[in-house]
Amino acid sequence: MISRMDPHSIQHSGEIDIDGNLPPLGTRAEVIGLLFNMNIGPEQEGDDLLYGPGLQIELTPGEDPIRQMIMHTTDDSIIFEMIRKIATLPNWQIVNLNSGRVFPPRQD
């Protein structure tokens, strides 16, 4: 269940390393480029807040490569389509930070 009240993490589906770090999703430029193809991007180049249909995504300031982003939903009527698109990127997953539910579900 996706709820406007719940923040979501966009992260790599791989295992956390020995130091407790998530694997990178890609370089900052690669990640922004992938999201740009889905009509998601910053208002100005270099911004850490990205906007797209039904969502906002927070990047960690100055982080490169990107290991995790926080997504907030803004429009329940379109968010499921956007989540489906984001979750189809290779090795990306979306985790509800309140419930721990993962999309797409892990194939352990």
Residue, then its C-alpha position, 0 to 999 in steps of 0.5 A: m500500500i502506498s500512502r501519501m503519509d509514508p515516506h519511501s526509500i528508493q534504493h538498490s536491491g543488492e545486499i548492504d556491504i560490510d560497512g553498512n552501505l547500500p550499493p550505489l544506484g549510479t552516479r548522480a548524473e546517471v540517476i538524474g538522467l534515468l529519472f529525467n526520462m520519466n519526467i522527474g528532475p530538479e527545478q534548477e541544475g544542482d538542486d537536491l529536490l526532484y519533482g515529477p508527476g505525483l512525487q518529490i524525490e530528495l537526494t542527499p546533498g553532495e552525494d555521488p554516487i547516489r545510494q538512496m533517495i527519499m520519495h514523497t507522494t503528492d498525488d495518489s491518482i498517478i503515483f502507482e504508475m510512477i512507482r511502477k516505472i521507477a521500480t522497473l529500473p535494473n536493481w532498483q527497489i522502493v521501500n516503505l520506510n514505515s511498514g518495510r514493504v518492498f516494491p517490487p517484492r524481493q525474489d529471495 
